[in-house]
Amino acid sequence: MRLHSIIAMVVSLALPQCSDSEGKKRNEGGGDETNVGAPCVPYSEMNPEFSGYKVTEESILTGMPACGSSGVCLVNHFQGRVTCPLGQPAPKPCSGPQDASCGVDSQCVAAVTLALSCVTSLDCPDGAFCDGETLKCTNYVCHTGACQIPGVFENVNSGKACCVPGTTSPVTAPVCGQCSDQGSRSAQDAVYCSCRCGVAEGEPDDPTYDFCKCPAGFECREIRKNFGLGDPDLTGKYCIRQGSEFTGEKSCGQVKGYFDSSQCEGISFN
């Protein structure tokens, strides 16, 4: 898939949903809890340069069609990419399709197309080369064509690359392996559709907001405090899986796959 198609998908996901008519309660992120717990892929993963989430942080992504009327995909202190369980080191850079330095099992493929037009590679920044067809500066990396997929045994993904979801386009950044599935920071326990169920601790109740009620197996816990920055309607409590409240980076546990102590939390499996 070419990058302009990827960008179009990201833009369509990022567009805000139509607001309710005047007089109804505000409910972006709240309301219907039907989709709570359903899997979701954060739109950040459509960016081939995105190295993944950090377990020390949270993200509340809105406008996600897969998450129904709440539109919230909650990334609750998760490490890596949802679509790349084992992560990867940064792939080897190369100069274009004719570059044979990748070896017999790999090809030099376009990974990131920049907005810069070019005639020769001298017109491009360091590390980028001029694509003879598009006349755009392009970054190339060595790629086997085999991509990791979530939800399969580790041996199936072993040796495969991280790819942009739904494509065979390689991710160009190093990506940490996901946290142990024995704790509460795995993709299944930390990334899913959610909804806003209450205000932040210490905040007054908001009768104008249509908060959701958490379904069985989920509990209403504070995810984001209100520090007076950003959208106040995204602060507060969200439905999370019971027992999955974040207790610190040590809860990441043993990391299978790529591990760099300067980038990743947890303990290396190797």
C-alpha positions as CSV (number, residue, x, y, z in Angstrom):
1,M,0.0,0.0,0.0
2,R,1.4,3.4,-0.9
3,L,1.9,6.0,1.8
4,H,-0.7,8.4,0.5
5,S,-3.3,5.6,1.0
6,I,-2.1,5.0,4.5
7,I,-2.3,8.7,5.3
8,A,-5.9,8.8,3.9
9,M,-6.8,6.0,6.3
10,V,-5.2,7.8,9.3
11,V,-7.0,11.1,8.4
12,S,-10.4,9.3,8.2
13,L,-9.8,7.7,11.5
14,A,-8.7,11.0,13.1
15,L,-11.7,13.1,12.0
16,P,-14.1,13.9,14.8
17,Q,-17.5,12.4,14.8
18,C,-20.6,14.6,14.3
19,S,-21.7,16.3,17.5
20,D,-25.0,15.7,19.2
21,S,-27.8,18.1,18.6
22,E,-28.2,21.0,21.1
23,G,-29.8,20.0,24.3
24,K,-28.5,16.4,24.5
25,K,-25.8,15.4,26.9
26,R,-22.2,15.4,25.8
27,N,-21.1,11.9,25.2
28,E,-17.9,11.7,23.1
29,G,-16.1,8.9,24.8
30,G,-19.1,8.1,27.0
31,G,-22.6,6.7,26.4
32,D,-22.9,3.2,25.0
33,E,-20.7,0.5,26.7
34,T,-21.6,-2.2,24.1
35,N,-18.2,-2.3,22.6
36,V,-16.2,-2.2,25.8
37,G,-13.4,-4.8,25.6
38,A,-13.5,-5.2,21.9
39,P,-10.0,-5.2,20.3
40,C,-8.8,-2.1,18.5
41,V,-5.7,-1.1,16.6
42,P,-4.5,2.5,17.5
43,Y,-4.2,4.6,14.4
44,S,-0.7,5.6,15.4
45,E,0.3,2.1,14.1
46,M,-0.5,3.3,10.6
47,N,2.7,5.4,10.8
48,P,5.7,3.3,9.6
49,E,8.0,5.4,11.7
50,F,6.1,4.9,15.0
51,S,8.2,2.9,17.4
52,G,5.4,1.9,19.7
53,Y,3.8,2.9,23.0
54,K,5.6,3.1,26.3
55,V,4.3,1.2,29.3
56,T,4.8,4.3,31.5
57,E,2.2,6.2,29.5
58,E,-1.5,6.1,28.6
59,S,-3.3,7.2,25.4
60,I,-7.0,7.8,24.9
61,L,-7.8,7.7,21.2
62,T,-11.2,9.0,20.0
63,G,-13.1,8.7,16.8
64,M,-12.3,5.0,16.3
65,P,-15.1,3.4,14.3
66,A,-14.3,-0.1,15.6
67,C,-15.3,1.1,19.1
68,G,-18.9,2.0,18.4
69,S,-20.6,5.1,19.7
70,S,-18.0,5.8,22.4
71,G,-15.3,5.8,19.7
72,V,-12.6,5.3,22.4
73,C,-9.6,3.0,22.0
74,L,-7.8,2.9,25.3
75,V,-4.1,2.3,25.4
76,N,-3.6,1.7,29.2
77,H,0.1,1.5,29.9
78,F,1.1,-0.8,27.1
79,Q,4.5,-1.4,25.5
80,G,5.2,-1.7,21.7
81,R,2.8,-2.2,18.9
82,V,-0.5,-4.2,19.1
83,T,0.1,-5.6,15.6
84,C,3.8,-6.7,16.3
85,P,3.9,-8.9,19.4
86,L,7.7,-9.6,19.4
87,G,8.8,-6.2,18.2
88,Q,12.0,-5.8,16.1
89,P,15.3,-4.0,15.9
90,A,15.5,-1.2,13.4
91,P,15.7,-2.8,9.9
92,K,18.8,-2.3,7.8
93,P,18.6,0.7,5.5
94,C,19.3,0.3,1.8
95,S,19.4,2.5,-1.3
96,G,16.6,1.2,-3.6
97,P,15.2,-1.8,-5.5
98,Q,18.5,-2.5,-7.2
99,D,20.5,-2.7,-4.0
100,A,21.6,-6.3,-3.5
101,S,23.1,-5.7,0.0
102,C,20.1,-7.1,1.8
103,G,20.9,-10.7,0.9
104,V,19.1,-13.5,-0.8
105,D,16.1,-13.7,1.6
106,S,15.4,-9.9,1.7
107,Q,14.6,-7.2,-0.7
108,C,15.2,-3.4,-0.6
109,V,11.7,-1.9,-0.4
110,A,10.3,1.6,0.0
111,A,9.3,2.3,3.6
112,V,8.6,6.0,3.9
113,T,7.9,8.4,1.1
114,L,8.8,12.0,2.0
115,A,7.0,15.1,0.7
116,L,10.1,16.3,-1.0
117,S,10.3,16.2,-4.8
118,C,13.6,15.2,-6.4
119,V,15.5,14.6,-9.7
120,T,18.4,12.7,-8.2
121,S,19.3,11.4,-4.7
122,L,21.4,14.5,-4.2
123,D,18.2,16.4,-3.8
124,C,17.2,14.3,-0.8
125,P,18.2,14.4,2.9
126,D,20.7,11.9,4.3
127,G,19.4,8.4,4.4
128,A,16.8,9.0,1.6
129,F,17.0,8.3,-2.1
130,C,15.1,9.6,-5.1
131,D,12.5,7.1,-6.4
132,G,12.8,7.1,-10.2
133,E,9.1,6.5,-10.7
134,T,7.5,9.0,-8.2
135,L,10.4,11.5,-8.2
136,K,9.9,11.7,-4.4
137,C,12.6,11.3,-1.7
138,T,12.1,7.9,-0.2
139,N,13.6,5.8,2.6
140,Y,14.3,2.2,1.8
141,V,14.9,-0.8,4.2
142,C,15.7,-4.4,3.8
143,H,12.5,-6.5,4.2
144,T,11.7,-10.2,3.9
145,G,8.1,-9.6,3.2
146,A,7.0,-11.7,6.1
147,C,5.0,-9.7,8.8
148,Q,4.1,-10.5,12.4
149,I,0.5,-10.9,13.3
150,P,-1.2,-10.7,16.7
151,G,-2.9,-13.6,18.4
152,V,-0.6,-16.5,17.1
153,F,2.1,-18.6,18.8
154,E,5.5,-17.0,19.3
155,N,7.2,-19.4,16.9
156,V,4.9,-18.2,14.1
157,N,6.1,-14.6,14.4
158,S,9.7,-15.4,15.2
159,G,12.1,-13.8,12.7
160,K,9.3,-11.7,11.0
161,A,9.1,-7.9,10.8
162,C,6.7,-5.3,12.1
163,C,4.5,-4.0,9.3
164,V,1.9,-1.3,8.9
165,P,-1.5,-3.0,9.7
166,G,-3.2,-4.5,6.7
167,T,-0.1,-4.1,4.4
168,T,3.3,-5.7,3.9
169,S,5.0,-2.3,4.2
170,P,7.7,-2.5,6.8
171,V,8.0,-0.4,10.0
172,T,11.3,1.5,9.9
173,A,11.7,2.0,13.7
174,P,12.9,-0.3,16.4
175,V,9.9,-1.7,18.4
176,C,10.0,-3.2,21.9
177,G,8.5,-6.6,22.4
178,Q,5.2,-6.6,24.3
179,C,5.0,-7.1,28.0
180,S,4.4,-10.5,29.5
181,D,0.9,-12.0,29.0
182,Q,1.2,-13.3,32.6
183,G,0.6,-9.8,34.0
184,S,-1.9,-7.1,33.1
185,R,0.1,-5.1,30.5
186,S,-0.4,-7.4,27.5
187,A,-2.3,-6.2,24.4
188,Q,-5.4,-8.1,25.4
189,D,-5.4,-6.6,28.9
190,A,-4.2,-3.1,28.1
191,V,-5.5,-2.1,24.6
192,Y,-9.2,-2.3,23.8
193,C,-12.4,-0.2,23.3
194,S,-13.5,1.6,26.4
195,C,-15.8,4.4,27.5
196,R,-15.6,7.3,30.0
197,C,-17.4,6.3,33.2
198,G,-16.6,9.2,35.5
199,V,-14.8,12.4,36.2
200,A,-11.3,12.6,37.6
201,E,-10.7,12.1,41.3
202,G,-11.4,15.4,43.2
203,E,-13.5,16.9,40.3
204,P,-17.2,17.8,40.8
205,D,-19.8,15.6,39.1
206,D,-20.8,16.6,35.6
207,P,-24.5,16.1,35.0
208,T,-24.2,17.3,31.4
209,Y,-22.0,14.3,30.4
210,D,-23.5,10.9,29.4
211,F,-21.1,8.6,31.3
212,C,-21.3,4.9,30.6
213,K,-21.7,2.0,33.0
214,C,-19.0,-0.6,32.9
215,P,-20.1,-4.1,31.9
216,A,-19.4,-7.3,33.7
217,G,-15.6,-8.0,34.0
218,F,-14.7,-4.4,33.9
219,E,-14.3,-1.7,36.6
220,C,-14.4,2.1,36.5
221,R,-10.9,3.4,37.3
222,E,-9.1,6.8,36.8
223,I,-6.9,6.8,33.8
224,R,-6.1,10.5,33.3
225,K,-6.1,13.3,36.0
226,N,-7.4,16.7,35.1
227,F,-4.3,19.0,35.1
228,G,-6.2,21.8,33.2
229,L,-4.4,20.9,29.9
230,G,-6.1,19.5,26.8
231,D,-9.7,18.4,26.5
232,P,-11.3,18.1,29.9
233,D,-13.8,15.6,28.5
234,L,-11.0,13.1,28.0
235,T,-9.9,13.2,31.6
236,G,-11.2,11.0,34.4
237,K,-12.3,7.4,34.7
238,Y,-12.7,4.7,32.0
239,C,-13.8,1.1,32.0
240,I,-10.8,-1.2,32.4
241,R,-10.5,-5.0,32.8
242,Q,-10.8,-6.0,36.4
243,G,-7.4,-6.3,38.1
244,S,-5.6,-4.5,35.3
245,E,-4.9,-1.2,37.0
246,F,-1.4,0.1,36.3
247,T,0.9,-0.4,39.3
248,G,4.3,0.6,37.8
249,E,6.7,-0.3,35.0
250,K,7.8,-3.4,36.8
251,S,4.4,-4.9,36.0
252,C,5.6,-5.4,32.4
253,G,7.4,-8.6,33.4
254,Q,9.3,-10.8,31.0
255,V,9.6,-9.4,27.5
256,K,9.8,-12.0,24.6
257,G,11.2,-10.6,21.4
258,Y,13.2,-7.4,20.8
259,F,14.5,-5.8,24.0
260,D,16.7,-2.8,24.4
261,S,17.1,-1.6,28.0
262,S,17.4,2.0,26.9
263,Q,14.0,1.9,25.2
264,C,12.0,-1.0,26.7
265,E,10.7,-1.7,30.2
266,G,10.5,-5.2,31.7
267,I,13.0,-8.1,31.8
268,S,14.6,-9.6,28.7
269,F,13.6,-13.2,28.0
270,N,16.9,-13.9,26.4
